[in-house]
Amino acid sequence: MDRIGRIAGELDKRIKVLIQVSLADEAAKSGAQEHGIPEICRAAEKWTKVEVCGLMGVPPFFADPEMTR
């Protein structure tokens, strides 16, 4: 978040971001763990050019895609 905030400030642009959350414990997927979300949001608060707009979930793999809904 610090890098995004620093670059947004240098460019004088407001950056909208989503926090990617890992919903599965799979090595091939990345994202914040659920317990780390508050810390990420607090880090974003110090950057006036960064706006956290929401969360993006990365569900676990299922052979049947309907299982991810």
C-alpha positions in Angstrom: 0.0 0.0 0.0 2.9 2.3 0.7 4.3 2.0 -2.8 0.9 2.6 -4.3 0.4 5.7 -2.1 3.8 7.1 -2.9 3.4 6.7 -6.7 -0.1 8.1 -6.6 1.3 11.2 -4.8 4.1 11.5 -7.3 1.6 11.4 -10.1 -0.9 13.6 -8.2 -3.6 11.1 -9.1 -6.2 9.4 -6.9 -5.9 5.6 -7.2 -8.9 3.3 -6.4 -7.9 -0.1 -5.1 -9.5 -3.4 -4.2 -7.9 -5.6 -1.5 -7.5 -9.1 -2.8 -8.5 -11.6 -0.1 -7.5 -15.3 -0.2 -10.5 -17.5 0.6 -8.5 -20.7 0.1 -5.2 -22.0 1.4 -3.7 -22.7 -2.1 -0.1 -21.9 -3.0 -1.0 -20.9 -6.5 -3.2 -18.1 -5.3 -2.2 -15.0 -3.4 -4.1 -12.4 -1.4 -4.4 -11.0 2.1 -5.6 -13.4 4.8 -8.9 -12.3 6.4 -7.2 -11.3 9.7 -4.8 -8.9 7.9 -7.5 -6.8 6.2 -7.9 -4.2 9.0 -4.1 -3.6 9.0 -4.1 -3.0 5.3 -7.0 -0.6 5.6 -5.2 1.3 8.3 -2.1 1.5 6.1 -4.2 3.0 3.3 -5.7 5.7 5.6 -2.4 7.6 5.7 -2.4 8.0 1.9 -4.8 10.7 0.7 -4.5 9.6 -2.9 -5.5 6.0 -2.2 -9.1 5.0 -2.0 -10.0 1.4 -0.9 -13.2 0.6 -2.8 -13.8 -2.9 -1.6 -12.6 -6.5 -1.4 -11.9 -9.0 -4.2 -12.2 -12.6 -3.2 -10.2 -15.4 -4.7 -12.3 -18.6 -4.1 -10.9 -22.1 -3.8 -10.8 -24.3 -7.0 -13.8 -26.6 -7.6 -14.2 -28.8 -10.6 -17.8 -27.5 -10.8 -17.6 -23.7 -11.3 -21.0 -23.3 -9.7 -19.5 -24.3 -6.4 -17.7 -21.0 -6.2 -20.9 -19.0 -6.1 
